[in-house]
């Protein structure tokens, strides 16, 4: 019963913020269109109109969930990681380049190589700000933002000059070998089975963070770094380890996108997944299983916005407004709680 009460307290604030945001959003829709019910119906339910729509919804949720789960490790360690976008792109481009360059290898060897390569690339980008913060006291927000820009520009060069598919339109790479593509989710033809990795990782992350000594030390380091070091915890290592995990999760998201959805690197494949995933982690109160569900909610909204715009005259940018409003409500709630404390 106590665990259930704790769960209710944990979800009360996010659910309240979501409900209030949707209500305010509905009022805005009423001022824009004379079909507000249809607009909101498509926003929230059109993802379930067909298996095709449902598959696209799961594909949108997969990278969001993986990045958000990784961000929970960074936040628990006291690091504000805003480098999810760069880490995502690093994983995607590394997976693609390895897949194209080593296409002659047997699939049983090539598949783990490209997955590990994508994870390692994202982890490396997480390691850099972690080390700079612990060793030199450099602000991680500045470093991760700079790395985002560097990686986006570098991948643009690679996809346009090095691995571009000249037979295709736009800034896209050559296809990775079909033998290493991820299979579809059973029963949902257009859904990548990569979403299963997000579900498993959410559970594993919960166990690691809240049921292991390493997770307890990481959370202690995030609460008070100096105190953690004073009682014998290698707090600096835990912070760096948390950033390695955060970057690795984002790199895995990029790898699974390439192998399961795009099958190649596309320069514009991300609608700001890194930024939205940051919102998902905050809304989930920095809990990995909560991050999975908030990622599903945001994917629902992002895809639903496109269906809403098609059926009514409500622009899909409404979802950007609702996202900002949701963050504002969650932030206000945190500030009020701190003042009361």
N, C-alpha and C positions, 0 to 999 in steps of 0.2 A: 504493500500500500504506500509506503514511504517513497519507493522508487517511482510509483505512478504519480504521486504528488509532485515529486521533483520534475518529472517529465512535463506535467501540466504547467508548472511555473516556467520551465524553459521555453515552451512553445507559445505561452500566452502573449508575450510582447510581439513576437514576429507575426503571429496570426492576427493580432489586433491591428498592427501596422498595415498588413496586407488588406484586411477588410476595409479599413478607413481609406486607404489609397484607391481601392476599386470603387468605393462609393463616390469619392470625389471625382474620380475619372469618369464615372457614369454621368455626373452632373455636367462635366465638360462636353461629353459626347452629345448630351441633350441640346447643348447650345450650338453644336456644329451640324447635326443632321436631324432630320425628322424621322429617322429609323434607329433610334438609340438601342432598342431591344435587339434588333437584328445585328447591329454592330457589335454589341457586347456578346451576343450569342456566338458570332464568328470568332471573336477574340478569344473566348474561353473554351469553346466546344468544337470548333471546326477541325481541330487536330484529330478528332475521333470520328470524323465523317467517313473515312475510308482507311483501309490498311496502308495505302500509299501515304496519306497525310500523317498517319500514326508513325510510320517509319521515318518520315522526315523530321517529325517531332523528336524521336529518340536520337536521331543523328545530331540534332542541334544540342540536345541535352548532354551528350557524351563528353565533348571537350569542356563544356562549362563545369560539369561535375568533377572531372579529374583535376582541373586547375584549381577549383574552389577547395577541394579536399587537400591539395598540397598547400594552399594558402593557410589553412587552419594550423598546420605545423609551424609555419613561420610566425603567425600571430601568437600562437601559444608560447613561442620562444621570445616574444617581445620584439619581433622584427616586422616592420610594415612593408611587406613585399608587394610592390606594384609592377614587378617585372614579368608577370604572367604572359603578356603578349609576346615579348621577346623570347622567352623560354619556349613558348608554344611554337613559334616560327623556327627556332633553332632545332627543335626536335623534328619538325616536318621537313625542313630542308636537308638535314643530315640523313634522315631515313630515305628520302628520295635520291640523294646523290649516291648513297651506298647501294641502294637497289638498282640504280641505273649502271653504276660502275662495275658492280659485281654480279651482273645479270647471268653470267655463265655458271655460277655456283649452283649446286643442287638446292632446291627449296628448303630442305630440312636444315641446311646450314645458313642459307641466306636469310630466312625469316628471323631467327634469333639475333643474327648480326644487325639487321636493320632496326629491330626493336631496341636492342641494347644501345645501339648508336644514338637513336633518338632520345632515349632516357639520359644517356651520358651527356649529350649536348645541352639539354635543358638543365641538368644538374650542375654542369660547369658554369652556366650563366647564373645559377643560384649561389654557387660557391664563391664567386667573385665578390658580390656585395657582403656576403656573410663574413668572409675573411677581412675585408676592409673595415667593416664595422667593429669586429672583435679586436683586431690588431692595431688599427689606427684611429678608431672612433669616427670613421667617415659615415655620414648620413646615408642610410640604405635607400631612402626614397630618391635622392638625387642620382645615386649610382644606378638603380634599377631603371629609372626613367631614361637615363643616358644610354644604357645598354639596349633598351627597347628601340631607340632610334637607330643605333648602330646596326643592330641585327636586321631591322626592317630594310635599311638601305643596302646592307650587304646581300641579303637574300634577293633583293630586287636586281642587283647586279648579276648574281648567279643565274637567276631564272631567265634573265634577258640575254645574257652573253655566253653562258657556259653550258647549261643543260636545257635550253629552250627547245620546245617542239615547234619547228618552223612550219609544220603542216597544220598546226592548230592556231586558233585566233586568240590573241591576248598574251599576257605574260604567264605562260604555263610551261611546265617542264615536260620532258618525255615521260611516258608511262612507266611505272615500275612493273616488273614481270608479273603477269597474271597469276602465276603459280603461288605467289605469296599474298594475294589479296585475301582479306578476311572474309569468311563466309557470312551470308545474311543470317539474321536472327531467325530461328525456326518459327515458321508461321507468319512472319512479317517480312515479305520479300525485299523491301527497300531499306530495311533497318540493318545497320551494321551490328555484328555481334560484339563490337567494342563496348557497347553499353554495359555488357556483363562485367567487363573489367572494372568499370566505375562502381558497380554495385559491390563487387568483391572487395575492392580497394577501400570503400567507405567502411565496411565492417572491420577489415584488418586494421585500418587507421584508428578506429575507435578502441580496439583492443590494445594497440601499441601505445596510444596516448594515455589511456586511463586504466590499463591493467598491467603495465610493465614498469620496471624500475627506470628504464631509459625514458619512458614517457613522463614519469613523475619528475625526474631530474630536469627534463626539458621544460616542463611547466614551471618548475621552481626557478629556473634560470630566467624565464620570461616574466615572472612575478617580481623578482628582486635579484638582479645579477650578482651584486656584491655579496649579498647575504648567502646566496647559493654557493659562491666560491669560498666564503668563510667557513661553511660547514662541510667543505670537502668535495663539493660537486664540481666537475670539470665544465663549468657553465659555458665558457667560450666554445668548447667543442660541441656542446649541445646546440648552441645557436647556429654554428656552422652546419652541423648535421641537419638541423631543421630546414635550413635554406637549401641544402642538397636535396632533401626529400621534396620540398616545394618545387624546385626547378625540375627534378626528375619526373614528378607527376605531370607538370605542364609539357615536358618533352615527350612523355608517353602519350599525352593527348594529341600532340602533333603527329606522332608516329602512327597512331591508330586512325587518325583522320586520313592520312595518306593511304594506308593499307586498306581501310574499310569503306571510305566514302569518296574521296577525290581520285585516288589511285595515281596521283601525281601532285607535284607542288604547284599551287596556284597563288599568285601574289596577293590576291584579294579574297582569299578563302575565309578570312576571319572578320565577322562584324563586331570587332572589339571584344572578342571572347575574354581576353585577359582582364579588361576593365569590368565587364559584367560579372565575371567569376569572383572578382573582389567584392562586389556587391552581394553576391550569393553567400560568400563566407561570412560577411558581416551580418546579413539577415539571419543566418543560421546560428548566430551567437557563437561563432568559431567552433562549431561541432561538426565532425566529418559526416556523420549520418544526416544531420540537419542540412549540411551543404548539398548532399545528394538530392534531397527533396526541394530545396530552394532552386537548385539548378533545373530541375524538372519544371518548376513553376515559371522560371524565366524563359525557358525554352517554349513553354506553352504560350507565353505572352508574345515572344518574338515572332514565332511562326504564325500565331493567331492574328497578329497585326497585319500581315500580308493578306490573309483571307478577308479581314475586315475592310481593308482598303479596296479590295476587288469588288466586294458586294455593296459597299456604301461609299460615301464621299468623305469618310473619316481618314485622315492621313496616318500612315504607320508610325510617323514620328511621335504620335500620342504616347506610344510605349516608352520612348525616351523620357518624356515628361513624367510619366508615372514612375519610372525607375528613379529619377531624381527625387521625386516626392517621397518615395518609399525610403530612400536613404536619409532624407531630411527627418522623417518621422522616427526612424530608428536611432539616429544620432541625437535627436532631441530627447528621446526616452533615456538614453545612456547618460546624458548630461544631467537630467533631472534626478536620476538615481544616485549619481555621484554627489550631488548637492545635498540630498537627503541623508546620505551616509556621513 
